[in-house]
Amino acid sequence: LQNVRIDPSSISFQMWKDIPVPFYLSVHFFEVLNPKQVLQGAKPVLRQRGPYVYREYRYKTNITFHDNDTVSYLEYRNLFFQPDLSRGTEDEYVVVPNILMLGAAVMMEKLPNVLKILLSGALAGLKQEAFMNRTVGEIMWGYEDPLIDTINMLVPGLIPFKGKFGLFIDFNNTNSGLFTVNTGMKNISQVHMVDSWNGLKKVNYWRSSQCNMINGTAGEMWPPFMSPTSLEFYSPDACRSMTLVYEQSGKFKGVPTYRFVAPKTLFANGTDYPPNEGFCPCMQSGIQNVSTCRLNAPMFISHPHFYNADPSLVKAVEGLHPSKDQHGLFLDVHPMTGIPMNCSIKLQLNLYIKQVSGIIQTGKIKPVVLPLLWFAESGSIEGPVLTQFYNNLVLIPSVLDYVQYIFFGLSVPLIISAAVLMAMSK
């Protein structure tokens, strides 16, 4: 128990500070094959591209211990492209929605027509179209776009950034906020439980006190002696706490584990699952509306390929093939220590697009939640680190130091955010 506490004198403290487990971020883009037809009201036809794989490194800074049995820290992440593990390069071109333009159009839908007409004229002058052909690197890490300055001039404050725009531009060399967690020195059952995030005991993004609660850990690990029920963590990128449920017992490399998965209610709407009413306004079950915490940008998160979602979402586009094996997420946790041994976290970013009167560039686009990309975050305890676990049962924060990043976006920084979510929120 001494070795699962957060204590500088513990032999595991350095592992908690600088995670030794290799993590990989795999990004899959959805290329739109019929952009001209979509503008005329046709169903989008998608083709999955990738994966584009990145090695991720994480480390904690500003570690400060407090008298009330808590510790505060910032955790930074760095991503490095792995061409040998990828199917394609960052120089490849992909046809995707013009996220800035289509997102701003929906956000401006209820503004006076004169503003929308001005924006439409400015878009024409800038030769902006509903779909764009950009490289993977540009979409990921940013590109110059005069539209940013135009939007900031016409509707100040509509988008919270200047300069380049990229889905992951705020994802590299950044942190996900100041976490204060319990050290477990006085009460081991509270170790790693979040005390506050950026000084907050709860958030105010949602419409119910239950949805605004900051529950569970920071997504690194959980208190020891786990029961086969559920686990919780708070995700800054999804602006909410997440609950996973026990599925089955098993073993990873000979180590006993509990497997936790996302319940079907995780992204259910308020009609199908009343406790989620606080996250609404909702659409179909299976997608989480994160616009309320992202300055009203029409962004949604879901499982990849709309796995576990309302079938109408899958039918609204062509090219999706949801399956549990490929698109379901799981965490394998050692129940005695609360340490994740193996994980595969997968989430999808989606943009709601439609025809907006007054903005001719939106054509006759039928309302649709259009998948942009999905990403998988994976890591496992193996090699020398696994040997150390066998010998000492001492492997402090490990694999799930990244759960918060994934739920993005669940860092959707998360890419939610992860991604456009984050880009449009900072």
N, C-alpha and C positions, 0 to 999 in steps of 0.2 A: 504493500500500500504506500510505503514511503516513496517508492519509485514511480508511482503514477500521480504524485502531487507535483505541482509547479513550484519547484524549489531550486534555487541556484546551487545548493549543495548536493542535489540529486545527480547521479551519474547520467540521468536521461535528460537533464536540462538542456544541454547543447543540441540534442536531437529535437527538442521542442522548439528551440530557437531557430535552427536551420534544418529543415526537413531533409533527411537523407534519402528518402524514397523517390525514385524517378517518376515524374508525371508527364503525360503526353496529352496535348490538346489536338484533336482531329476535327477539322472543319469541312463540312460538305455544303457546297452551294447548290441552289436550285436555279438552273439556267432556264429562261423563258424562251421557248422555241418559236412561238408565234406572236410576237409583240404587236405587229400590225393588225392581226385579226382580233387580239384582245381589245385594242382601241375601238374596234367596230362592234364589240359586245360578245365576242366569242369566249369560250372557256379557255383559260390558260393551260398550255401544254408545257410540262416541266421535265427537265432532265437533270438528274443528280450528277454533280461534278466533284472530284476529289477522291479521297480525303487529302487535305493539305495539313501536314502534321507539324506540330511545334513542341519542342521540349520546354518544360516549364520549371523554373526555379523560384522558390519562395524563401523569404527570410524575415525575421521579426526585428524591429528597431523600436527605440523609445520605450523600452521595457521598464516599467515603474511599478514597484510593489507598494501597496497601501496598508495601513494599519487594520483595516476591516477585512483582512483575509482575501483581498482581491489583487489583481495585477492588470495593468493597462499596457497596451502595445499597438503598434502599427505593423501590418504585414504587407510587404511589397512582393510583387511578382515580376518576373522577366521571362519573355518568350523568345525562342530561337527556332527558325525554320529548319526542318529536317528533310532535305531533298531525297535522301535514300529511303525514307519511310513514306514519302508522299506519292500520290498518283497525279503528277502534274507539277508545274512550277508556279511561282508567284507572278511570272511574266505572262501567263496565259490570260486571254480575254474571255469574259463571261458576260452575257446579256442578262441584265437584272433590272428591276424597277428603279426609276430615278427616285430614290427614297426621299431625298430632300423635297423635291417638287411635289410628288404625290402625297407625302405626309403633310406638307404645309397646306396643300389644297384642301384636304379633309379638315384640318385644323381651322381653316378660314371659312368653312362652309357657311357658318351662321353670321359672318361679318357682312357689312353693307356691300351691295353689288358694286359700288364704285371702287372699293378697295380690291375686289376680286378682278374687276376689269383692268385696273391698273397693273395688278400682278400678272395677269394674262398677257398684257401688252409687253411688260418687261421680260416675261419668259420668251415671247416671240423674238424680241430684240436680242436676247442672249442665245437664241437657237436651242432652247431647252425642249426636250421631248420627254414623254412619259417613261421611256425605257432607254437605258444607256449601255454602252459596250465598254467596259473598264477591265483593267487587269485585276487579278486576284489581290496583288499587293496594294493597288490603289483602293480597292474596296475595303481591305483589311485595315490599312495603316494611314489612309487619307489621301485626298487629292484636292487641288485648288479648284474652287468653283465660284465664279462671280455671282451666282445665285445667292450665296450666303450674304454678301454685302447688300444685294437688292432687297432681300427679305428683311434684313435688319433696318434698312432705310424706310421701307413702306410700312412695316408692322414691327416697331421696336419691341423687343422682348419676346417675340414669338418663338425664336430659337435661341438657346442659351450659350452660343459659342460663336467664334469668329475664326477666320482663316480656313484651314483644311477641314474636310469632313471625311470620316472613316468609321466603319463599324467597330473597330478595335483600337481606335486612336487613343482612347483613354484607358486602355487595358494593359499596356506595357509600361513597366517602371512606375506603377501607381499602387496605391493602397486602397482598401475598401472601408476605411474609416477607423476611428479609435475604439477598439474593443476593450472592455473591462470585464474580466471573468474571475470566477472563484478559484483560488489556488488549491483548495482541499486540505489546507494545513490543519484546520480545526474541525472540518466536517467533510470527510472523504466523499460522502454521497452528493456533495455539491460541486465537486471539482469540475472545472471547465464550463460550468453553467454561466450564462451571460448575466452580468449585473447591470450593465448599461452599454449602449452603443452611441458614440459621439455625445456622451453625457445624458442620453435619453433613456428613460425607463420604458417608454412606449412611443410608438410613432403616431402620426395623425393623418396618414394618407387615406384611411379607409373609413367606412360608415358605421362601424360597430367597434365597441371596446375590445371584443374578443379578437377581431381581425387585426387590431392595432397592437396587440400584445407582443412583447419580445420574449419568446420562450426558447428553452433548450440551450444548447451550447453554441459556440461559434463555428461548428462544423469540423472541428479537428478530431475530437474523440469524445467519449461519454464517460460518466462515472462507472466504476467497476461494479461487478455483480449485477449485470443487466438481466432483466426479465424478458421473456419472449413475447413482448407486446408491441411497443412502438418506440421510436426515438424522434427527438425534435432538434431543430437548429434554426438560427436566425440568418436570413440571407439579405444583406444590404441591397444587393442588386435587384432582387425581386420585391424589395421593400416589405417583406413579411416573414413570418415564421413558417417553417415547413414541417410536416409530420409524415414520417415513413412508417410502415407497418411490418410486423414480423411475417415472413412467408414460410421459412423452413430452417431446420438445423442441418449443418453439414460440416465439412472440413476443408481447409485450404492449406495445402502442403503439410497435412497431418495435424494442423491446429484446429480445434473445434471452433465453429463459427455459428452465429445467427445471421440469416439473410433477411435484410429489410428492403422493401420495395415501395414504390409510390402507389397509394390506393387510388382507385378510380375516382374517388371524390376529391383528389388533390386539386384538379382544375375544373371541377364540376361547377355549373352555374347555380344560382340561388334557388331555382325551381327544383332541380334534381337533388340538391343538398342544401337545405336552409341555412346551416351555419356559414356558408359562403356568400350569403346575400350581402354581407358587408363589403365584399370585394366588387360588387356590381357598380355601375351598369354592366350587365353580362350579355353575351350572345349565346351561341351553342355551348353545351358542355364539352369540356376538353381543352378549352383555351382560357387563359387568364388575362384579363384586361389590366394592363399595367399603365394605362395612360394617366391615371390619377396621380401617380408618383413620378411621371415623366413629362410634366408640363403639357399634358393633354395630347401628346403625340399618339397616333392611332396604332399602338404596338401591342402585340399579344405574345405570350409565351405558351408553349405546349410541349408534349412529347413529340419526337421526330415522326414525320409522316402522319401526324395526327393520330398516333397510336392511342387507344383508349378514349378517343374523342367521338363526338356525334358523327355518324357516317356521312351526313350531309356535307361536312367539311372536306372529306376525302373526295366526294363525288363532284365538288365544285371545281376541281382542277383535275388534270390528267397527269399521270406519272408517279403517283404515290402508292406505296405498297407497305402498309404498316404491319409489323410483326413484333411479338414480344422478344424473340431472340435478338433481333437486330436493333430494336428501338426502345426496349424497356430498360429502366435503370435499376441498379441494385447496389447494396452495401453489405459486405460480409465482415461482421464485427466479432472479435473475440469476446465472449460475454463476461469472462472473469475480470478482464482488465478494461473493457470498453474501448479497445484499440481496433480501428479498422484494419483488416488484413488485405482486403481486395475490394476495389470499387470500379464501377462503370456508370458514370453520370451522364445522361444524354438529354439535351433540351433543344428546342427549336424556336427561332425567332420568326415572327410573322408580321406583315404589314397589311392593314385594312385599306383597300383602295376602292375608288368608285368614281363615277362621273360627278363633277361638281359644277353646277350652273355658273356661268360667268367665266370659267377657266377652260378655254377651248382645248387646251393641251390634254385634258382628261378624256376627251373624245366621248365615246359611248360605253366606257368601261362599266360593266355590271359589278355591283357590290360583291366583293370577295375578300376573304382573309387569305392573303397570298404568302406562302412560305418563302422566306428569304434564304435561310441556311439552317443547318442543325449541326451541333457540335457534341463531341464525346470527350469527356475527361476521364482518363483511366490511370490507375496506378495500383501497385501491389507490393507487399513486403516480401522480398526474395533475397537470395545471396547472403552476404555477410550479415545484413540487418536481420534476416530471418533466423540465422544461426544465433545471433545475440538474443533474439526473442526466445528461442528454444532454451538457451542456456540460463537466461535470467528472468524471463517474462517481464522484460523492461524495455519497452520500445515506445517511448512517449510520443506525443502527437505525431501522427503519421499520415496515412493516406488521406484522411478526410480533412486535412488542413485546407483542402481545396473545395470542399462541398459548397461553401458560401460562394466561391468564384463561379462555380458551375451554375448554380441556380440563379444564374443571371442573370444571371442573366443569371438563377438561381443563379463574374466577376467577371448572359447574357449578359462590364465590365466585363456577366455575366456576363456578356459578352453581350447580357441582357443584358443590352443592357448590356444582354450582354451586350454590346454591340450598339445598334442604333439607339437602343434604349439609353445606354450610357452616354453616347455621343450627344444625344438630344437632352440629356439631363444635367450636363456639366457646362 
